[in-house]
Structures are given as C-alpha cells and as structure tokens.
C-alpha cells in the first residue's frame, strides 16, 4: 500500500496536481497573514465579511456558555438543542419555505437529500458544471443520471421529453462555483410543470449574495415554486459553518427519516447555529453589505477588462481569470503570493484540462485600495492581455 501511495503522489507531483495547505494566521478578512507576512486575501468565501464579525463571535460565546461546545450526539439521539431548532425556523423564513433542516456541510446536504429522494427508478438531469458533491450524490443515488450541457435549457427539455420516469429531478447550482455564472433558473423553472419534474437547487454561493434581500437565486429571478428544493451553506456569505435544505414540511420529515448523512453524524455545535442565526439577522438588517460587495465586484471586473484579462462569463463575486495551463497557473499563484496577493490556482480535476484558472473571490470588506493593489500585482504577473 505504501508503494502505491508513493507512486500516486509522484504522479500528481509530475503533473503539478499535488495539493498543499496554506495556513492563515488569524481570522478571515480582506487582508491576512501567511508566514507572518500580510497578504490581500482574494480566495475566501467570506463574501459579506461576517466570519470575524463581533456579533457572530458574541452569539457563539453565549451559546457555548449556555449549551457547551459540542452537541454530543446525532440529531435523532440527543443532539437537538434550541439553537438548532431556532436556526431552522429562521432559515425557513429567510428562504420562503415551510421548513428547513441542518446538515454539517454542503457536501453532506447534497449527498443526504439527493440519495433520499431519488432512487433506482428516478431520472436525474444534472448540469455538467455542477459541484463535485452533486456528481457524487447522483452516482450514489443509483438513479439514471444524465448530464446536460451547462445552462442549456433546450438540451435539457429534449432529455425530459424522452424520460418515462415518474420521478424526474433537475439538479443545478444557482451560482457555478468555478465560473461564477448564474444558472438560467427562469428558463429551467418552466420545465417543472411541463414535465412533472422537481428541481434541486444548490444555492451555496448565492445565499446572502443574490437577490434584493440576499435570499438567493430564486429571489434574483423573482421566482417562487413549490417544486424547488433549496440547499444553502452557512460557511460562505453567512460566515459560520454547515449547511441546510429548505422545502416542504413533508420533504423535511422524509429527510429526518431517510437522509443517512443527517441521521448518522453528530449534530452541528450549538455555538455555530447561534452564530449563523445572528448572521441572518445581520444580512436582513444591513443590505449595504451586499451593495458594497457588488460595487467591489464591478470595480474589480472593470480593472480586469481594462487590462484585457479573460474572466469568462462571471456574473457574480466568483471571478475566474483563465490561464489554461496548470503549471503556469500554479506558478502565477505562487508569484502573486510572494507579491502579497493570495489567489488560489484551480486546475484539473477541479476544472477540465486546458481550463486552469486563478479563481478570485471578492468580499464586501475589500477596499478600493485593496483591489487596486491586487489588480496591479495581477497585471505584473500575468502581463497585459490586450
């Protein structure tokens, strides 16, 4: 076994595909320290700057003092506490759903829901750019899986027309995590009633960001539909940890009884739930955070456009600068880190061959000075693309 592991590590290293960890010395923020040196952070999912917010920390501390550190058991044994129930109520109201259920990560949520609602007799139609956890969940469900071209409503409809299954499930990200593009939910939604299908919407990168009040992709398109199951995460714009699924009361009851990742794992710490509840309160009370985020997004994209750098079809805070070659991409990432800008390089298998990129994520807490300095360094490293 050791020889096999060593051989595989060498193979990864030769292809410049071996991963490593970088330690952030301190809390998330627009600027952080790595090896004692300050860096502009442009690869965090802390989109609204809540991960180090005083109110979230105070809420977590109060919950620890009242409920302790760990939940002690799974939710179905003795791990359900008032902070869990309160957060689920707040999420349901925030997402405009009848009920919600917490999961320990977005990965857990996708595995837990898709495998619970789609079995061998179901047909799943999954966007080709969906997150890896969705792909894994679809495979584990043992349903008949078909992947349709990214955002291609006509191709999807053609597939739905041929489906004979009673249980048809369309699965899509709201915001695609590597491209930053938004799924055409307004078009996809028209297929649900026409073909008696359901939709599973992974809103991990949209929750707190998209929509007039930050409620996500459905609000962005001004859509309400009972056949849409919404998943979201607590560790991105909400600054905490974990995930949730929002939908009908019947769906949540089914998941409590059938979702293996929910049933067979220790519940989220109550302090995390308290912090996430506080985050929802802040998101609802401080819309200016989203305003600043979108101002920063446009400012940064304008800088890239002026330099002739390709940021593809990004429509959100996820801004990929396409660099194609994985070796060049990782060299550029290292050079930027040396110059004081932390942007992770993304390469296969996370993205297809020839599509490596520097994946920038912008936060509401970045100043124009932060972004201008980062743009200057990016242009120094990548050159002017014009």
C-alpha positions in Angstrom: 0.0 0.0 0.0 2.8 2.4 0.9 4.4 1.9 -2.5 1.1 2.6 -4.3 0.6 5.8 -2.3 4.1 7.0 -3.0 3.7 6.2 -6.7 0.4 8.1 -6.9 2.0 11.1 -5.1 4.8 11.2 -7.6 2.3 11.1 -10.5 0.5 14.0 -9.0 3.7 15.9 -8.5 4.9 15.4 -12.0 1.6 16.7 -13.3 1.7 19.7 -10.9 -1.5 18.4 -9.4 -0.3 17.7 -5.9 -2.2 19.8 -3.4 -0.8 21.5 -0.2 -2.2 23.5 2.7 -1.5 27.2 3.4 -2.1 28.3 7.0 -3.9 31.6 7.6 -2.6 33.1 10.8 -5.6 34.8 12.2 -9.3 35.4 11.2 -10.7 35.8 7.7 -10.6 39.3 6.4 -9.6 41.4 3.4 -6.0 41.1 4.5 -4.5 38.2 6.4 -1.1 37.0 7.5 0.8 34.0 6.0 4.1 33.1 7.5 4.0 36.4 9.3 3.6 38.5 6.1 0.5 40.5 5.2 -1.4 39.4 2.1 -4.5 40.6 0.3 -7.0 37.7 0.5 -8.8 37.1 -2.7 -9.9 33.4 -2.4 -12.2 33.4 0.6 -15.9 32.6 0.5 -16.5 35.1 3.4 -18.4 37.2 0.9 -20.0 39.6 3.4 -17.2 39.8 5.9 -19.2 38.0 8.7 -16.7 35.3 9.7 -15.0 37.6 12.2 -18.0 39.8 12.9 -18.2 40.7 16.7 -21.9 39.9 16.8 -21.3 36.4 15.5 -18.5 35.8 17.9 -20.6 37.1 20.8 -23.5 34.9 19.8 -21.2 31.8 19.7 -19.7 32.6 23.1 -23.1 33.0 24.7 -24.2 29.7 23.2 -21.0 27.9 24.5 -21.6 29.3 28.0 -25.2 28.1 27.9 -25.1 24.8 25.9 -21.4 23.8 26.0 -19.1 23.1 23.0 -20.4 20.0 21.3 -23.9 18.7 20.6 -22.9 15.3 22.0 -24.9 13.1 19.6 -26.8 13.0 16.3 -30.0 15.0 16.0 -32.1 11.9 16.3 -30.5 10.8 19.6 -29.9 13.7 22.0 -28.1 16.2 19.8 -31.0 18.6 19.0 -30.9 21.8 21.1 -32.8 25.1 21.0 -30.2 26.8 18.7 -30.7 24.1 16.1 -34.5 24.5 16.1 -34.3 28.3 16.1 -31.8 28.4 13.2 -34.0 26.0 11.1 -37.0 28.3 11.8 -35.0 31.4 10.7 -33.7 29.6 7.6 -37.2 28.5 6.5 -38.5 32.1 6.9 -35.4 33.5 5.1 -35.8 31.1 2.2 -39.6 31.4 2.0 -40.0 27.7 2.7 -42.3 25.7 5.0 -39.4 24.1 6.8 -35.6 23.6 6.9 -33.1 21.0 8.1 -29.5 21.5 9.1 -26.6 19.5 7.7 -22.9 19.5 8.7 -21.7 20.7 5.3 -22.9 21.4 1.8 -21.4 18.1 0.7 -23.4 16.3 3.4 -26.6 18.1 2.3 -26.2 17.2 -1.3 -25.5 13.6 -0.5 -28.2 13.4 2.0 -31.0 14.9 0.0 -30.4 13.5 -3.5 -29.9 9.9 -2.3 -33.0 10.2 -0.1 -35.4 11.5 -2.8 -34.0 9.8 -6.0 -33.6 6.0 -6.2 -33.1 3.4 -9.0 -36.4 4.3 -10.7 -35.7 8.1 -10.9 -34.2 10.1 -13.7 -31.7 12.8 -12.7 -30.7 15.6 -15.0 -27.6 17.3 -13.7 -25.9 20.4 -15.2 -22.4 19.5 -16.4 -20.8 22.2 -14.3 -22.4 21.2 -11.0 -20.3 20.8 -7.9 -18.4 17.6 -7.3 -20.6 16.8 -4.3 -23.7 16.8 -6.6 -22.0 14.5 -9.0 -21.1 12.1 -6.2 -24.6 12.3 -4.8 -26.2 11.5 -8.1 -23.9 8.5 -8.6 -24.6 7.2 -5.1 -28.4 7.6 -5.6 -28.2 4.8 -8.3 -30.7 6.8 -10.3 -30.4 7.1 -14.1 -28.1 10.0 -14.4 -27.8 12.3 -17.5 -25.7 15.4 -17.5 -26.8 18.2 -19.8 -24.6 21.0 -21.2 -24.2 23.9 -18.9 -27.3 26.1 -18.8 -28.7 24.6 -22.0 -32.5 24.6 -21.5 -33.2 23.2 -25.0 -30.9 20.2 -24.5 -32.5 19.6 -21.1 -36.0 19.8 -22.5 -35.1 17.3 -25.2 -33.9 14.9 -22.5 -37.0 15.4 -20.4 -39.3 14.7 -23.4 -37.7 11.2 -23.6 -37.9 10.4 -19.9 -40.5 7.8 -18.9 -39.7 8.0 -15.2 -42.3 9.2 -12.7 -39.6 10.8 -10.6 -37.7 13.4 -12.6 -35.2 15.6 -10.8 -33.3 18.5 -12.3 -30.2 19.4 -10.3 -28.3 22.6 -10.7 -26.0 25.0 -8.9 -27.5 28.5 -8.5 -24.1 30.1 -8.9 -21.5 27.8 -10.5 -18.5 27.6 -8.2 -15.7 27.7 -10.7 -17.2 30.0 -13.4 -19.2 32.4 -11.3 -22.1 32.2 -13.8 -25.7 32.1 -12.8 -27.9 29.2 -13.8 -30.9 30.2 -16.0 -33.4 29.4 -13.3 -36.1 31.4 -15.0 -35.9 29.1 -18.0 -35.4 25.9 -16.1 -38.5 26.6 -13.9 -40.8 26.5 -16.9 -39.9 22.8 -17.4 -41.0 21.7 -14.0 -44.8 21.8 -14.5 -44.5 20.9 -18.2 -42.7 17.6 -17.5 -43.9 17.0 -13.9 -40.3 17.4 -12.5 -38.7 18.7 -9.4 -35.6 20.9 -9.0 -32.8 20.6 -6.5 -31.1 24.0 -6.3 -27.6 24.2 -4.8 -27.5 27.8 -3.6 -24.3 27.6 -1.7 -22.7 30.6 -3.4 -25.9 32.6 -3.9 -27.3 32.6 -0.4 -26.7 36.0 1.1 -25.4 37.4 -2.2 -28.1 37.2 -4.9 -31.5 38.7 -4.8 -32.8 42.1 -3.5 -32.5 40.9 0.1 -29.9 38.2 -0.3 -32.2 35.2 -0.3 -30.5 33.6 -3.3 -31.1 32.6 -6.9 -34.9 32.3 -6.7 -35.2 35.8 -5.4 -32.7 37.0 -8.0 -35.2 35.9 -10.7 -38.3 36.8 -8.6 -39.5 33.2 -8.6 -41.4 31.1 -6.1 -42.2 27.5 -6.9 -43.3 24.6 -4.7 -41.3 22.0 -6.7 -37.9 23.6 -5.9 -35.8 22.2 -3.1 -33.2 24.8 -1.9 -29.8 23.9 -0.4 -27.6 26.6 1.0 -24.5 26.8 3.2 -23.7 28.6 6.4 -19.9 28.8 5.9 -19.8 31.3 2.9 -21.7 34.5 3.0 -23.1 33.7 6.4 -19.6 33.4 7.9 -20.2 30.3 10.0 -20.2 26.6 9.2 -22.6 23.9 8.0 -25.5 23.8 5.5 -29.2 23.5 5.2 -32.0 22.3 3.0 -35.3 24.2 2.8 -38.5 22.9 1.3 -41.9 21.5 2.2 -42.7 20.1 5.7 -43.2 16.7 4.0 -39.7 16.8 2.4 -38.0 17.7 5.8 -39.9 14.9 7.5 -38.7 12.4 4.9 -35.1 13.6 5.2 -35.2 13.2 9.0 -36.2 9.5 8.5 -34.1 8.7 5.4 -31.1 11.0 4.9 -28.1 9.0 6.0 -25.6 11.9 6.3 -28.2 13.6 8.6 -29.0 10.5 10.7 -25.5 9.1 11.2 -23.5 12.1 12.3 -23.1 14.3 15.3 -25.1 17.5 15.2 -23.6 20.9 14.5 -22.2 22.6 17.6 -24.9 24.8 19.1 -22.5 27.8 19.0 -22.3 27.5 15.2 -26.0 27.5 15.0 -26.3 30.6 17.2 -23.7 32.4 15.1 -25.5 31.5 11.8 -28.8 32.8 13.2 -27.0 36.1 14.1 -25.6 36.2 10.5 -29.1 36.0 9.0 -30.2 38.9 11.3 -27.3 41.0 10.0 -27.9 40.1 6.4 -31.5 41.2 6.7 -30.7 44.4 8.7 -27.6 45.6 6.7 -28.3 45.5 2.9 -25.4 47.8 2.5 -23.1 44.9 2.8 -24.4 43.4 -0.4 -24.3 46.9 -2.0 -20.6 47.2 -1.2 -19.9 43.6 -2.4 -21.5 44.3 -5.8 -19.7 47.6 -6.1 -16.4 45.8 -5.5 -17.3 43.1 -8.0 -17.9 45.7 -10.7 -14.8 47.6 -9.8 -12.6 44.5 -10.0 -14.1 43.3 -13.2 -13.6 46.8 -14.8 -9.9 46.6 -13.9 -9.5 43.2 -15.5 -11.4 44.3 -18.6 -9.2 47.4 -18.9 -6.1 45.1 -18.8 -7.6 42.7 -21.4 -7.7 39.8 -19.0 -10.2 37.0 -19.6 -12.6 36.5 -16.7 -15.0 34.4 -18.8 -18.8 34.7 -18.2 -18.7 35.5 -14.5 -21.8 37.3 -13.3 -21.0 37.2 -9.6 -18.4 37.5 -6.9 -16.6 34.5 -8.2 -14.2 35.8 -10.9 -12.0 33.3 -12.7 -9.1 34.6 -14.6 -8.4 31.9 -17.3 -4.8 30.9 -17.5 -5.3 27.4 -19.2 -2.0 25.7 -18.4 -1.9 24.2 -14.8 1.9 24.7 -14.5 1.6 28.3 -15.5 -1.4 28.8 -13.2 0.3 27.5 -10.1 3.5 29.5 -10.9 1.4 32.6 -11.2 -0.4 31.8 -7.9 3.0 31.4 -6.1 4.4 34.7 -7.6 1.3 36.6 -6.6 1.6 35.2 -3.0 5.2 36.5 -3.0 4.0 39.9 -4.1 1.4 40.0 -1.3 -1.8 38.7 -3.1 -3.3 35.3 -2.1 -5.3 33.8 -5.0 -5.5 30.0 -5.4 -4.9 28.4 -8.7 -7.5 26.0 -9.8 -6.5 23.1 -12.1 -7.7 19.6 -13.2 -9.6 17.6 -12.0 -11.5 20.5 -10.4 -11.8 22.1 -13.9 -11.3 20.5 -17.3 -7.9 20.2 -18.9 -7.0 23.4 -20.6 -9.3 25.4 -18.3 -7.0 26.1 -15.4 -7.6 29.5 -13.7 -6.8 31.9 -10.9 -10.1 31.9 -9.1 -10.7 35.3 -7.5 -13.5 35.9 -4.9 -14.3 39.4 -3.9 -15.6 40.4 -0.5 -17.7 43.4 0.7 -14.9 44.2 3.2 -12.3 44.8 0.5 -11.4 48.5 0.0 -10.8 50.0 -3.4 -7.2 50.3 -2.4 -7.1 46.6 -1.7 -8.5 45.8 -5.1 -6.4 48.3 -7.0 -3.2 47.0 -5.4 -4.3 43.4 -6.2 -5.1 44.3 -9.8 -1.7 45.9 -10.2 0.1 42.8 -9.0 -2.1 40.5 -11.2 -1.2 42.5 -14.2 2.5 42.4 -13.2 2.4 38.6 -13.0 0.1 37.8 -15.9 1.0 40.7 -18.2 -1.4 43.0 -20.0 -3.8 40.8 -22.0 -4.5 43.4 -24.6 
